[in-house]
Amino acid sequence: MVFRYLNRPRGGSSSSAFYDFSLGSLPAGVTLTRASSGYRYNSSGVLVSETTNVARFDYAPVALTARGLLIEGAATNNAQRSEEIDNAYWTKTRATVTANGAVAPDGTTTMDQVVEDTSTNSHFVSITPAFNSGTAYAISFYAKAAGRNFVLLQLPSSGFVTTRDNYFNLGTGALGTAGAGCTNFIQNVGGGIYRCTVIATATATTAAGLTVFAAATADGTASYTGDGASGFYLWGVTVVADTFPFLTSYIQTTSAAATRAVDVALITNASAISDQCWIIRGRTPRSPSFGPGKVIFVIDDGTNANTRSVYYYNQRFYVQATVANVLNCNIDLGAYAVDTDFTISVRWADNNFAASLNGGPIVTDLIGTNPIGLTTARLGRSVSGDYWNSTIKTIETRRTATNAELPLLSA
């Protein structure tokens, strides 16, 4: 049992409960539901699918370290045939596709090779998803070098006014040139495979925007004389549309779009609601600097009117308490990088709120009171959404903590 009462707390104040999500099972006092399957990396670094209502305990795919409980909002992959690049759904331009040429992130030999022809031009495969002006899109794919160490994801001018060229280095795992207004990420998932992602907001509307996945010989060079044999492997293409996009876990598709349902996780132990000190460990989401706050942990009364919450907004951490929709505590813990481990400790005390990030000096708010009548402790989301879209490793609640103890607890 990984939920426990601690009789000898580290900092000297009495500890109530410790929820450890790095051990591969839900602690007692925690519930989770999800109305669909969902992918995660297992302890061997293999991408696996968990069935409906099964918690996803994620691991770093290369380091194989436990990252904890993965909590995400719902997402729909609008790209069909996500693993079947040889299918007629995909258009081939000055290139052919050889099916099942390499081992994919899920351990199956299903990565398809895009092979350039011998012409002097670009060499690519493409799809034509719809784009709506003002809607943001997160487009991701898994790729591996096969003679060409660079790959280009080009967003269409029909959806973005001008084409947006985004390059990724499959030899070094480095980001190349990014298109205007694009936020890009690259993640090493092992075996020479990288997950590449572009997040951008459409500035025009089209029912069929030509979206190109092309081989490249260098950063910025996707037009060249092919040798008829080189190219890259491609698998697991995801196109997610959202007002506030995020890098979702993989969603497999075949002949139609597919949706992964939302994760809903709650702590049901009453002490978590009454305790005045929280210690939270997790990893920040890979997301752009715009969009709503992403809630790590919140306790509320079933509404957003009365809350105590810790969240990540514009790549900064905040601690807030609201009473009858009035902000009573607002602590800014500062800027913090995406996709990075952290520990935050918080004290919820009337006119004496305080918090510390990674053992740093405390930041205080000495005016304001705590809400009363709180009933529900939510992991990775608020009552209205605002999903964390990343992992939570541990949550500890304590009766209280002193100013001197808070940096020790977050170190």
N, C-alpha and C positions, 0 to 999 in steps of 0.2 A: 504494500500500500504506500503510495507516494504522497498522499495528503497526511500531514502529521502535525501534532502539537509539539512545539519546541520548548523545552524547559530551561535551556541554557542559551539564550540568544547571544549573538556575537557582540552587540553593542551595549548590552546591559539592561535594555528595556525588555519587558515580557513580549514574546512573540506568540501570535495566535495560530497561524497556519502557513504552510509552504506548499505551493502547487508546482510540481516539477514536470514540465512537458517534454523534457529531453529523454525520458526513459521509455518512450514508445507506447504508453497507454494513458488513458484519461485518469487523472487523480480522482479519488473519491470526492464528492461534492462538486463535480464539474459535469455538465451535460453538453452534448453537441448533436445537432441535426443538420442534414443537408439532403435535399430531395433529388440528388443525382450522384453519379460517380464523380471522381475528381483525381487528378494526377498529383504525384509527389515524387521526390527522389528518396529511395530507400538507403539503408546503411551501407550498401555496396555501391551507391552512386548510380543505380539504375532507375530510370523513370518508370513508375508503376501506377496503376489505376486502383483506387480504393472505391468500394461500392457505396451505395446510398447509406447515409447516416454513420459512416465510419470515419473517425477522426484521421487527419493526415499529419503525421509527424515527419517533418522534412529534414533532410540532411544536405550538407554541402556536397555537390556531386563529385568534386575532386578531392578535397581534404577529408571528406567522409565524416565530418564532425556534426553532431546533432544540433539542429537549429530550433527545434521545438514545434509547437502547434501552428499549422498554417491556417490562417483565417482570411477568406476572400469574399468579396461581393460577387453577385451573379455576373456572368459574362457569356456572350455568344460569339462563337467563331463563325464569321460570314464567308470564310474561304472553304469551298468544297474540296474534296479529295486532298486532304492535308498531307497525306503520306504517299499519294499516288501521282507523282509528277509525270509519269508516262501516260496517264489517262488523257483522253481527248478534251477534258475540261481545261487542260493547260495547253496554251498555244506555244509552239516551238518556232523560233525565228533564228535562222542560220545556226541551228543547233539540233541535236537529237538527244533522246533520253534513253539511258540504259537502266532498266529496272533492277532493284534489289542488288546493288553493287557493293554496299558497305553496311556494317553494323550500326544501327540507329541507337539513339539514347535509351530506348526501351529494351535493348538487348536483342532485338530481332534484326535480321539482315534485310532491311527494307528501305535503306537510304538509296535514292535514285541518283544516277550520275548525269549531269547536264554536260554534253560533249559538244564542243565548238566545231563548226565546219572550217573549210580552208579559205573562206572569203575574207576580204579586208573590210571589216565593219564591226558592229556589235554582235554579240552572240548571247541569246537569252531565252528564257521561258517567261510566260506572262499569264495573268488572270485579269478579269475586269470587274471588280467589286463596285458597288455603288458608293458614292461619296456625297454627303450633304453639307452645304456651307454652314459653318459654325459648329459642326460636330467634330470632336477630336477622335483620332484613330491611333490604335496601337497595333503595329504590324510586326510580327516576329517570325523567325524561321531558324531552323538548325542547319548549319552548313559546315562542310569539311573540304579542304583543298584537295584537288585531284589534277595537279599540274598547273593550276592557277591559284595564286595565294590571296587574291583579292576578289571580293564579290560586291556588286552594286545592287542596291534596292532603289529603284527610281519611282517616285510618286508622280502621278499624271498631271499634266497641265490642265486637263478638263476638271480636275477636282481641287487644284491648288494654284491656278492661274498660270504659273510657270512650273516646269518640271523641277522636282526636288531630288537631287542626286545624293545618295548616302552610301559611303564606302566603308567596308570592313576588311581588316587584315586577318586572313585565316591562317597566316603563318606565325604571327606573333600574338594574336589576340588583342590587337590595338584598334581603336576607332580611327577611321580615316576621316576624310572631309564629310561634313554634314550639310544637308540642304538647309536653306533659310527657314527658320521657324521650327526646325526639327530637334527633338531631344533624343539622343541615341544611346544605346547600351550594348555591350557585348559581354557574354558570360562564357567562360570555359567550363564545359560539362564533361570533359574527359575524352580520351580516344581521338584527339585532334579535332573534336567537334566543338563549335561555338554557337551559342544562341544569340542571334543578332536581332535588335529591336529598334524600330523608329516610331516615335510618337509625334504626331503633328495634327493641327487643326485645319480642316478643309476650308478653303476660301471661295469655293464654287460648288455647284451641285451638278452631278452627272449620274446617270443610271449605269454607266459602264466605263469606269476609269482604268485605262491601261496601266497596270502595275507590273513593273519589270524586275526580274531577278536575273542579273547578268554576270558572266565571268569578266574579270578585269586583270590586266597585267601589272597595274600599279594604282596607287591612290589617284583618282581622277582620270584613269585611262581605261575606258571600256570599249574603245574602237581600235582594232588591231588585226593583223593577219593571223588567222587561226591555223593550227597545225593538224586539225582533224582528229585529235586524240585527247587533248587536255580539256579541263573544265573544272567543275566542282560538284560535290554531292549536296543534295537538298532534301529536306524532310521536315515535317511538322510545322507547316505554315499556318499562322493564326492572324486573322484580321478582326479586331474588336473595335466596335464603334461605341462611344460613350461621351456624354457631355464632359466628364472628368475621367480621362482614361488612366489605366494603370497596366503594368506588365503582369498579365494574368499567367497562371500556370497553364500548361499545355491543354488544349481542348481538341480531341480528335474528331475529324469529320470524314464522311464518305460522300454520299450523293446529295446531301443537304446540310444547311447550317446546323450547328449543335450548340446547346447551352449547358454550362455548368451552373448548378444552383448555388445559392448563398450558404455560407457556413454560419450557423447560429449557435454560439457557445455562451453558457451561463455558469457562474459560480453560485451554488445554492446554499453554501454555508453562511449562517447569519453573522458570524464573527467578521467576515470580510466586509460586511456592510457597516458595522459599528466601529471597526478599528480606525485609528487616527493616522497610521503610518503605512505606506505602501513601498515595496521595493520591486521594481519591474525590470526584467532582463529580456532583451529581444534583439531584432535586427530591423533596421529601417527599410522601408519598401523602395524598390526601384521605380521611381515615378518622377514626372516633371515638376517644376517648381510652382506650377499653377494648379488650381483645383481646390476642393474643400479640405478641411482638416481630416486627418486619418487617425481615428481613435484607437488607442492601444488598450485602454481600460477605463470604464466609466461605471459609476454607481448612480442610479437615478430613481425617480418615483413612478416610472412608467411613461414619463414625458421628458421633454428637453427643458422644462421650466426649472427643475431643481436637480442639480447634478454636481458630482465631483468627477473630474476627468483629466486624463493625460493624453495629449494628442500631438501629431506631427503636421505642421502646416507651413507651406512654402519653405520646406527643408529646415524648419526650426521646431524645437520642442516647446510645448506650452503646458502649464498646469492651471486649471481653472475650476472655480466653483460658482454656480449660479443659484440664486434664491429668487423664486417667482420671476424668472426670466431676467433678473438683474445680476450683472457680473459682480461677485463679491470677492473673488480672488483671481488675479491674472499674473502668473509668473512666466516670464520669457527666459528659457534656459539657453537660448542662443542657437546659432546655426549648427547643423549637423549633417554630415554627408549621407547620401543614399547608400543602401546596401552595406551597412556598417553595424557591427554589434554595439550595444549600449547597455548601461545600467542607470536607472533613475530611482532616487529615493525621495519620498514626499511626506511632509507632515501636514495634516489637516487640523488646524487649531484656530479657534476664533481669534481674530486680530493678531495671529502669529503663524501664518502659513509660511512654509519654507520647503525648498527642494534643492537637490544636488544631482549633477550629471557626471557620471564616471569619476567620482571622488573629488570633483571640483568644489570650489567654495559655494556655500549656500546662497541662494537667491530668495529673498523674502517678500512677502506682502503682509503688512502689519495692520491693515484696515479691512474689515469684512468678517462675515460670519458664515458658518457652515449651513447648508440646507438641512432640513429635518424631514422625516417621513420617507426616507429612501428605502426602496424595497428590492431593487434588482441590480445585480452585478454582472456586467456584460464584458466579454472578452472580444476585443478587436472590432467593435462597432458601437455606434450610438443607437438610441431607440429609433432614429429615422434613417440609419444607414451609416455613412461616413466610415467605410470599412478600412481596416488596417492594411489589408492586402499584403501581408508579410507574416513573419513568424514571431511567436512569443515563447520564450524559453522557460522562464519561471516567473511566478508572482508570489510574493510573500506579504502577509499583512501582520502588523504589530499594533499593540495597544497605543504606543506613541514612540517618539524618538526625540532626543535633544538636538540642539544645533551642532554640538560636537559629534554626535553619533551619525548624523545624516551623511556626511562625506565618507565615513567609514563603511556605511551600508551600501553606498553606490560605487565604492572603489572596485 
